[in-house]
């Protein structure tokens, strides 16, 4: 599988904190996480603001420099993804993890977040065939979107089910 050719990307470095672990635990830890989350979102919003982000597949790479081996780098993924979602205003169902890695760094550990997208505008996923297409190529029905081809096939099937011939 080839790596994506990122047309737009940005890298943000954040100070490491244990508060990003998804196992929040006590109420004092949850309050500390809420404060750290606000700071994280502000740093990400500032660092990622110079790019015109689109509603399309968005690639994340996360490198966690942790001071000790007793914390899980994978636990920060959900927290970072939530903060990136709010910073770039792209729904996290478009996110794809390219890489999650960790290092033990005793002095000034950081979390590096790389966000990138391939060339192109907004996309919508067809709820029938799964293809990704531009919004102009889609028909929307409530929460579901269908490409024109699938929409035509659905319409033809409805006519057949009603016993009518489509002209």
MDAnalysis code that builds the backbone (N, CA, C; Angstrom):
import MDAnalysis as mda
import numpy as np

u = mda.Universe.empty(501, n_residues=167, atom_resindex=np.repeat(np.arange(167), 3), trajectory=True)
u.add_TopologyAttr("name", ["N", "CA", "C"] * 167)
u.add_TopologyAttr("resid", np.arange(1, 168))
u.add_TopologyAttr("resname", ["UNK", "UNK", "UNK", "UNK", "UNK", "UNK", "UNK", "UNK", "UNK", "UNK", "UNK", "UNK", "UNK", "UNK", "UNK", "UNK", "UNK", "UNK", "UNK", "UNK", "UNK", "UNK", "UNK", "UNK", "UNK", "UNK", "UNK", "UNK", "UNK", "UNK", "UNK", "UNK", "UNK", "UNK", "UNK", "UNK", "UNK", "UNK", "UNK", "UNK", "UNK", "UNK", "UNK", "UNK", "UNK", "UNK", "UNK", "UNK", "UNK", "UNK", "UNK", "UNK", "UNK", "UNK", "UNK", "UNK", "UNK", "UNK", "UNK", "UNK", "UNK", "UNK", "UNK", "UNK", "UNK", "UNK", "UNK", "UNK", "UNK", "UNK", "UNK", "UNK", "UNK", "UNK", "UNK", "UNK", "UNK", "UNK", "UNK", "UNK", "UNK", "UNK", "UNK", "UNK", "UNK", "UNK", "UNK", "UNK", "UNK", "UNK", "UNK", "UNK", "UNK", "UNK", "UNK", "UNK", "UNK", "UNK", "UNK", "UNK", "UNK", "UNK", "UNK", "UNK", "UNK", "UNK", "UNK", "UNK", "UNK", "UNK", "UNK", "UNK", "UNK", "UNK", "UNK", "UNK", "UNK", "UNK", "UNK", "UNK", "UNK", "UNK", "UNK", "UNK", "UNK", "UNK", "UNK", "UNK", "UNK", "UNK", "UNK", "UNK", "UNK", "UNK", "UNK", "UNK", "UNK", "UNK", "UNK", "UNK", "UNK", "UNK", "UNK", "UNK", "UNK", "UNK", "UNK", "UNK", "UNK", "UNK", "UNK", "UNK", "UNK", "UNK", "UNK", "UNK", "UNK", "UNK", "UNK", "UNK", "UNK", "UNK", "UNK", "UNK", "UNK", "UNK", "UNK"])
u.atoms.positions = np.array([
    [0.848, -1.177, 0.000],
    [0.000, 0.000, 0.000],
    [0.893, 1.240, 0.000],
    [0.659, 2.112, -0.939],
    [1.461, 3.334, -1.062],
    [0.986, 4.386, -0.065],
    [1.912, 5.182, 0.391],
    [1.569, 6.288, 1.276],
    [0.894, 7.389, 0.473],
    [-0.007, 8.141, 1.089],
    [-0.695, 9.206, 0.363],
    [0.254, 10.348, 0.012],
    [-0.046, 11.018, -1.089],
    [0.714, 12.192, -1.519],
    [0.012, 13.417, -0.924],
    [0.531, 13.896, 0.193],
    [-0.135, 14.980, 0.915],
    [0.129, 16.324, 0.243],
    [-0.943, 16.974, -0.190],
    [-0.836, 18.283, -0.827],
    [-0.818, 19.396, 0.217],
    [-1.428, 19.159, 1.350],
    [-1.420, 20.141, 2.444],
    [-1.176, 19.385, 3.740],
    [-0.314, 19.951, 4.559],
    [-0.020, 19.321, 5.846],
    [0.550, 20.352, 6.807],
    [0.520, 19.996, 8.073],
    [1.076, 20.855, 9.115],
    [1.519, 19.970, 10.267],
    [2.570, 20.410, 10.966],
    [3.088, 19.692, 12.130],
    [3.010, 20.626, 13.332],
    [2.521, 20.088, 14.442],
    [2.421, 20.861, 15.676],
    [3.112, 20.073, 16.781],
    [3.928, 20.765, 17.587],
    [4.592, 20.150, 18.739],
    [3.947, 20.682, 20.016],
    [3.590, 19.760, 20.892],
    [2.931, 20.109, 22.146],
    [3.745, 19.567, 23.317],
    [3.747, 20.249, 24.442],
    [4.403, 19.676, 25.616],
    [3.663, 18.410, 26.057],
    [4.390, 17.376, 26.423],
    [3.782, 16.129, 26.886],
    [3.111, 16.350, 28.230],
    [1.953, 15.745, 28.407],
    [1.304, 15.712, 29.711],
    [0.572, 14.390, 29.852],
    [0.592, 13.844, 31.037],
    [-0.098, 12.585, 31.327],
    [-1.609, 12.765, 31.242],
    [-2.085, 14.007, 31.267],
    [-3.520, 14.271, 31.241],
    [-4.179, 13.802, 29.945],
    [-3.403, 13.568, 28.893],
    [-3.992, 13.133, 27.633],
    [-4.328, 11.651, 27.614],
    [-3.949, 10.936, 28.645],
    [-4.302, 9.519, 28.728],
    [-5.816, 9.405, 28.802],
    [-6.401, 8.508, 28.023],
    [-7.861, 8.415, 27.978],
    [-8.453, 7.832, 29.251],
    [-7.673, 7.189, 30.070],
    [-8.175, 6.662, 31.334],
    [-8.135, 7.783, 32.368],
    [-9.165, 8.608, 32.358],
    [-9.175, 9.838, 33.152],
    [-9.135, 9.565, 34.652],
    [-9.892, 8.571, 35.146],
    [-9.816, 8.217, 36.563],
    [-10.533, 9.199, 37.468],
    [-9.810, 9.773, 38.404],
    [-10.404, 10.604, 39.446],
    [-10.946, 11.924, 38.896],
    [-11.784, 12.580, 39.729],
    [-12.369, 13.855, 39.307],
    [-11.302, 14.943, 39.154],
    [-10.265, 14.910, 39.993],
    [-9.198, 15.911, 39.853],
    [-8.433, 15.691, 38.546],
    [-8.249, 14.437, 38.165],
    [-7.579, 14.146, 36.893],
    [-8.451, 14.596, 35.711],
    [-9.772, 14.412, 35.821],
    [-10.681, 14.865, 34.747],
    [-10.645, 16.388, 34.613],
    [-10.602, 17.098, 35.751],
    [-10.514, 18.568, 35.692],
    [-9.199, 19.001, 35.059],
    [-8.103, 18.317, 35.413],
    [-6.807, 18.643, 34.811],
    [-6.830, 18.362, 33.310],
    [-7.475, 17.269, 32.922],
    [-7.588, 16.959, 31.499],
    [-8.380, 18.042, 30.770],
    [-9.471, 18.525, 31.364],
    [-10.286, 19.565, 30.718],
    [-9.451, 20.821, 30.476],
    [-8.632, 21.192, 31.439],
    [-7.764, 22.371, 31.270],
    [-6.712, 22.112, 30.197],
    [-6.108, 20.922, 30.216],
    [-5.104, 20.581, 29.206],
    [-5.732, 20.486, 27.814],
    [-6.959, 19.975, 27.737],
    [-7.648, 19.866, 26.445],
    [-7.859, 21.247, 25.826],
    [-8.269, 22.206, 26.642],
    [-8.469, 23.568, 26.141],
    [-7.147, 24.141, 25.622],
    [-6.067, 23.893, 26.343],
    [-4.745, 24.375, 25.913],
    [-4.313, 23.661, 24.629],
    [-4.522, 22.362, 24.565],
    [-4.190, 21.579, 23.379],
    [-4.950, 22.086, 22.156],
    [-6.239, 22.306, 22.310],
    [-7.054, 22.787, 21.190],
    [-6.583, 24.160, 20.715],
    [-6.211, 25.021, 21.648],
    [-5.721, 26.350, 21.261],
    [-4.409, 26.254, 20.489],
    [-3.491, 25.410, 20.950],
    [-2.204, 25.239, 20.256],
    [-2.418, 24.638, 18.874],
    [-3.273, 23.610, 18.782],
    [-3.550, 22.987, 17.488],
    [-4.248, 23.953, 16.539],
    [-5.228, 24.681, 17.034],
    [-5.940, 25.638, 16.188],
    [-4.977, 26.677, 15.633],
    [-4.044, 27.134, 16.469],
    [-3.055, 28.114, 16.024],
    [-2.092, 27.499, 15.005],
    [-1.607, 26.306, 15.292],
    [-0.630, 25.663, 14.420],
    [-1.196, 25.145, 13.110],
    [-2.483, 24.847, 13.077],
    [-3.103, 24.272, 11.883],
    [-3.960, 25.271, 11.106],
    [-3.982, 26.524, 11.541],
    [-4.886, 27.506, 10.951],
    [-4.476, 28.005, 9.571],
    [-3.233, 27.868, 9.178],
    [-2.787, 28.400, 7.894],
    [-3.117, 27.524, 6.699],
    [-3.853, 26.441, 6.910],
    [-4.150, 25.489, 5.837],
    [-5.654, 25.467, 5.618],
    [-6.076, 25.408, 4.352],
    [-7.500, 25.316, 4.012],
    [-7.914, 23.839, 4.070],
    [-8.414, 23.395, 5.212],
    [-8.786, 21.999, 5.403],
    [-10.133, 21.717, 4.772],
    [-10.293, 20.540, 4.206],
    [-11.518, 20.125, 3.510],
    [-12.132, 18.920, 4.224],
    [-13.438, 18.715, 4.014],
    [-14.108, 17.517, 4.501],
    [-13.733, 16.379, 3.560],
    [-12.655, 15.717, 3.867],
    [-12.156, 14.600, 3.067],
    [-11.201, 13.796, 3.939],
    [-10.700, 12.706, 3.418],
    [-9.805, 11.859, 4.192],
    [-8.636, 12.690, 4.724],
    [-8.415, 12.587, 6.024],
    [-7.410, 13.385, 6.714],
    [-6.478, 12.441, 7.467],
    [-5.192, 12.570, 7.214],
    [-4.196, 11.653, 7.758],
    [-3.534, 12.246, 8.996],
    [-3.433, 11.434, 10.050],
    [-2.786, 11.857, 11.288],
    [-1.573, 10.966, 11.570],
    [-0.496, 11.590, 11.984],
    [0.668, 10.880, 12.518],
    [0.954, 11.488, 13.881],
    [1.170, 10.632, 14.861],
    [1.383, 11.104, 16.229],
    [2.640, 10.439, 16.784],
    [3.563, 11.258, 17.248],
    [4.761, 10.769, 17.929],
    [4.705, 11.290, 19.358],
    [4.688, 10.379, 20.313],
    [4.617, 10.741, 21.725],
    [5.985, 10.505, 22.350],
    [6.585, 11.569, 22.823],
    [7.809, 11.454, 23.628],
    [7.348, 11.405, 25.081],
    [7.467, 10.268, 25.684],
    [6.995, 10.117, 27.060],
    [8.186, 9.968, 27.999],
    [8.091, 10.492, 29.215],
    [9.231, 10.468, 30.122],
    [9.492, 9.104, 30.764],
    [8.464, 8.244, 30.817],
    [8.590, 6.927, 31.443],
    [7.898, 5.897, 30.561],
    [8.239, 4.665, 30.762],
    [7.653, 3.602, 29.953],
    [6.296, 3.144, 30.488],
    [5.819, 3.696, 31.574],
    [4.584, 3.215, 32.191],
    [3.321, 3.885, 31.650],
    [3.410, 4.727, 30.649],
    [2.211, 5.320, 30.052],
    [2.075, 4.812, 28.620],
    [0.841, 4.745, 28.149],
    [0.567, 4.203, 26.825],
    [0.433, 5.319, 25.806],
    [1.258, 5.293, 24.774],
    [1.168, 6.297, 23.715],
    [-0.159, 6.183, 22.972],
    [-0.690, 4.986, 22.855],
    [-1.925, 4.780, 22.109],
    [-3.115, 5.465, 22.782],
    [-3.031, 5.668, 24.101],
    [-4.126, 6.313, 24.819],
    [-4.334, 7.769, 24.413],
    [-3.330, 8.420, 23.877],
    [-3.488, 9.830, 23.513],
    [-4.182, 10.009, 22.163],
    [-4.308, 8.940, 21.376],
    [-4.836, 9.066, 20.015],
    [-6.234, 9.671, 19.998],
    [-7.144, 9.142, 20.797],
    [-8.522, 9.633, 20.801],
    [-8.592, 11.092, 21.238],
    [-7.824, 11.449, 22.252],
    [-7.823, 12.837, 22.745],
    [-7.259, 13.792, 21.694],
    [-6.171, 13.387, 21.061],
    [-5.571, 14.233, 20.023],
    [-6.536, 14.369, 18.845],
    [-7.147, 13.267, 18.427],
    [-8.081, 13.301, 17.296],
    [-9.260, 14.228, 17.591],
    [-9.792, 14.179, 18.804],
    [-10.896, 15.081, 19.168],
    [-10.464, 16.540, 19.081],
    [-9.264, 16.828, 19.547],
    [-8.774, 18.213, 19.509],
    [-8.502, 18.660, 18.069],
    [-7.938, 17.774, 17.245],
    [-7.697, 18.115, 15.832],
    [-9.022, 18.369, 15.134],
    [-10.024, 17.540, 15.418],
    [-11.349, 17.707, 14.816],
    [-11.892, 19.114, 15.071],
    [-11.793, 19.572, 16.303],
    [-12.296, 20.906, 16.635],
    [-11.409, 22.005, 16.044],
    [-10.106, 21.747, 15.947],
    [-9.179, 22.773, 15.450],
    [-9.335, 23.005, 13.948],
    [-9.548, 21.930, 13.166],
    [-9.605, 22.096, 11.711],
    [-11.021, 21.985, 11.160],
    [-11.983, 21.683, 12.035],
    [-13.396, 21.579, 11.656],
    [-13.634, 20.526, 10.558],
    [-12.965, 19.391, 10.705],
    [-13.191, 18.234, 9.844],
    [-13.659, 17.105, 10.748],
    [-14.783, 16.492, 10.415],
    [-15.326, 15.419, 11.230],
    [-14.318, 14.279, 11.336],
    [-14.153, 13.739, 12.534],
    [-13.122, 12.718, 12.735],
    [-13.447, 11.369, 12.092],
    [-14.634, 11.203, 11.502],
    [-14.862, 9.970, 10.751],
    [-14.074, 9.977, 9.438],
    [-13.456, 11.108, 9.084],
    [-12.568, 11.206, 7.914],
    [-11.113, 10.907, 8.278],
    [-10.799, 10.715, 9.557],
    [-9.414, 10.561, 9.990],
    [-8.880, 9.154, 9.711],
    [-7.630, 9.123, 9.339],
    [-6.904, 7.885, 9.090],
    [-5.551, 8.018, 9.786],
    [-5.178, 7.025, 10.579],
    [-3.894, 7.062, 11.274],
    [-2.802, 6.501, 10.373],
    [-1.848, 7.355, 10.031],
    [-0.690, 6.882, 9.273],
    [0.325, 6.225, 10.191],
    [0.515, 6.835, 11.359],
    [1.536, 6.328, 12.259],
    [1.277, 6.812, 13.679],
    [1.475, 5.909, 14.622],
    [1.502, 6.259, 16.041],
    [2.777, 5.622, 16.582],
    [3.630, 6.436, 17.190],
    [4.904, 5.934, 17.684],
    [5.236, 6.633, 18.995],
    [6.199, 6.094, 19.706],
    [6.623, 6.709, 20.959],
    [8.121, 6.553, 21.149],
    [8.655, 7.459, 21.951],
    [10.052, 7.426, 22.385],
    [10.071, 7.774, 23.866],
    [11.067, 7.301, 24.563],
    [11.254, 7.748, 25.944],
    [12.240, 8.907, 25.910],
    [11.782, 10.066, 26.350],
    [12.584, 11.293, 26.376],
    [12.446, 11.873, 27.781],
    [13.527, 11.921, 28.500],
    [13.492, 12.339, 29.909],
    [13.361, 13.846, 30.085],
    [13.949, 14.622, 29.188],
    [13.927, 16.074, 29.348],
    [13.059, 16.711, 28.260],
    [12.095, 17.497, 28.687],
    [11.216, 18.245, 27.783],
    [10.512, 17.335, 26.758],
    [9.804, 16.295, 27.220],
    [9.094, 15.433, 26.273],
    [7.961, 16.197, 25.583],
    [7.691, 15.821, 24.344],
    [6.691, 16.523, 23.542],
    [5.815, 15.508, 22.822],
    [4.718, 15.997, 22.290],
    [3.849, 15.215, 21.419],
    [3.840, 15.933, 20.078],
    [4.213, 15.222, 19.025],
    [4.229, 15.794, 17.677],
    [3.034, 15.253, 16.906],
    [2.239, 16.166, 16.363],
    [1.051, 15.789, 15.607],
    [1.203, 16.325, 14.192],
    [1.145, 15.429, 13.218],
    [1.166, 15.821, 11.811],
    [-0.218, 15.545, 11.235],
    [-0.774, 16.539, 10.573],
    [-2.084, 16.416, 9.937],
    [-1.904, 16.723, 8.456],
    [-2.473, 15.904, 7.593],
    [-2.323, 16.131, 6.161],
    [-3.511, 15.642, 5.360],
    [-3.643, 16.192, 4.165],
    [-4.688, 15.781, 3.228],
    [-4.119, 15.754, 1.818],
    [-4.693, 14.897, 0.991],
    [-4.332, 14.872, -0.415],
    [-5.021, 16.039, -1.120],
    [-4.634, 16.278, -2.376],
    [-5.200, 17.364, -3.165],
    [-6.683, 17.127, -3.415],
    [-7.461, 18.187, -3.472],
    [-8.878, 18.079, -3.814],
    [-9.751, 18.825, -2.836],
    [-11.011, 18.924, -3.209],
    [-11.987, 19.633, -2.390],
    [-12.721, 18.703, -1.447],
    [-13.863, 19.186, -0.960],
    [-14.681, 18.395, -0.047],
    [-15.151, 17.115, -0.729],
    [-15.396, 16.098, 0.077],
    [-15.895, 14.833, -0.426],
    [-17.073, 14.368, 0.421],
    [-17.883, 13.504, -0.193],
    [-18.997, 12.866, 0.484],
    [-18.923, 11.386, 0.135],
    [-19.206, 10.524, 1.100],
    [-19.195, 9.080, 0.863],
    [-20.598, 8.625, 0.478],
    [-20.713, 7.899, -0.630],
    [-21.993, 7.334, -1.051],
    [-22.381, 6.242, -0.057],
    [-23.598, 6.331, 0.483],
    [-24.028, 5.352, 1.485],
    [-24.378, 4.008, 0.858],
    [-24.443, 3.924, -0.478],
    [-24.760, 2.668, -1.146],
    [-23.487, 1.956, -1.604],
    [-22.674, 2.622, -2.432],
    [-21.497, 1.952, -3.007],
    [-20.198, 2.300, -2.285],
    [-20.190, 3.341, -1.456],
    [-19.008, 3.694, -0.675],
    [-17.999, 4.577, -1.384],
    [-18.245, 4.933, -2.641],
    [-17.296, 5.786, -3.354],
    [-17.289, 7.191, -2.757],
    [-16.127, 7.832, -2.821],
    [-15.982, 9.206, -2.364],
    [-16.077, 10.115, -3.572],
    [-17.007, 11.067, -3.514],
    [-17.215, 11.977, -4.630],
    [-17.444, 13.381, -4.100],
    [-17.387, 14.352, -5.010],
    [-17.655, 15.732, -4.634],
    [-19.119, 15.928, -4.298],
    [-19.434, 16.931, -3.474],
    [-20.824, 17.165, -3.069],
    [-21.778, 17.390, -4.252],
    [-21.285, 17.975, -5.345],
    [-22.150, 18.230, -6.506],
    [-22.567, 16.940, -7.201],
    [-21.839, 15.856, -6.977],
    [-22.136, 14.568, -7.617],
    [-23.037, 13.686, -6.752],
    [-23.555, 14.237, -5.676],
    [-24.312, 13.435, -4.718],
    [-25.733, 13.938, -4.567],
    [-26.613, 13.027, -4.173],
    [-27.989, 13.352, -3.802],
    [-28.117, 13.027, -2.327],
    [-28.677, 13.938, -1.576],
    [-28.747, 13.751, -0.127],
    [-30.178, 13.481, 0.300],
    [-30.317, 12.469, 1.171],
    [-31.610, 12.150, 1.777],
    [-31.410, 12.047, 3.279],
    [-31.661, 13.113, 3.979],
    [-31.449, 13.101, 5.423],
    [-29.979, 12.888, 5.743],
    [-29.684, 11.837, 6.509],
    [-28.303, 11.543, 6.890],
    [-27.568, 10.757, 5.818],
    [-28.270, 10.281, 4.796],
    [-27.659, 9.436, 3.772],
    [-27.443, 10.220, 2.484],
    [-26.333, 9.947, 1.827],
    [-26.028, 10.555, 0.536],
    [-25.747, 9.430, -0.454],
    [-26.257, 9.582, -1.664],
    [-26.007, 8.607, -2.713],
    [-25.448, 9.321, -3.926],
    [-24.530, 8.628, -4.621],
    [-24.037, 9.182, -5.876],
    [-25.167, 9.078, -6.904],
    [-25.048, 9.802, -7.985],
    [-26.125, 9.834, -8.980],
    [-26.424, 8.457, -9.565],
    [-25.383, 7.662, -9.800],
    [-25.588, 6.326, -10.363],
    [-26.397, 5.454, -9.407],
    [-26.020, 5.420, -8.131],
    [-26.761, 4.620, -7.153],
    [-28.177, 5.148, -6.980],
    [-28.335, 6.469, -6.987],
    [-29.660, 7.067, -6.856],
    [-30.545, 6.651, -8.014],
    [-30.005, 6.630, -9.239],
    [-30.772, 6.207, -10.406],
    [-31.152, 4.729, -10.288],
    [-30.233, 3.895, -9.823],
    [-30.525, 2.471, -9.650],
    [-31.588, 2.244, -8.587],
    [-31.534, 3.013, -7.512],
    [-32.537, 2.900, -6.450],
    [-33.900, 3.316, -6.991],
    [-33.912, 4.413, -7.741],
    [-35.174, 4.873, -8.338],
    [-35.756, 3.841, -9.292],
    [-34.918, 3.225, -10.131],
    [-35.387, 2.197, -11.068],
    [-35.920, 0.988, -10.309],
    [-35.264, 0.603, -9.237],
    [-35.725, -0.538, -8.439],
    [-37.074, -0.247, -7.794],
    [-37.291, 0.986, -7.371],
    [-38.592, 1.360, -6.784],
    [-39.701, 1.251, -7.827],
    [-39.420, 1.737, -9.039],
    [-40.412, 1.647, -10.103],
    [-40.732, 0.193, -10.420],
    [-39.690, -0.656, -10.473],
    [-39.920, -2.081, -10.749],
    [-40.743, -2.720, -9.630],
    [-40.450, -2.331, -8.396],
    [-41.177, -2.887, -7.259],
    [-42.653, -2.478, -7.288],
    [-42.922, -1.321, -7.816],
    [-44.320, -0.851, -7.920],
    [-44.997, -1.399, -9.173],
    [-44.265, -2.141, -9.995],
    [-44.840, -2.736, -11.189],
    [-44.964, -1.761, -12.348],
    [-44.206, -0.690, -12.286],
    [-44.262, 0.304, -13.363],
    [-43.001, 0.219, -14.197],
    [-43.152, 0.453, -15.446],
    [-41.985, 0.518, -16.330],
    [-41.499, 1.962, -16.371],
    [-40.231, 2.128, -16.317],
    [-39.661, 3.477, -16.359],
    [-39.320, 3.801, -17.807],
    [-39.766, 4.939, -18.260],
    [-39.518, 5.333, -19.638],
    [-38.454, 6.380, -19.724],
])
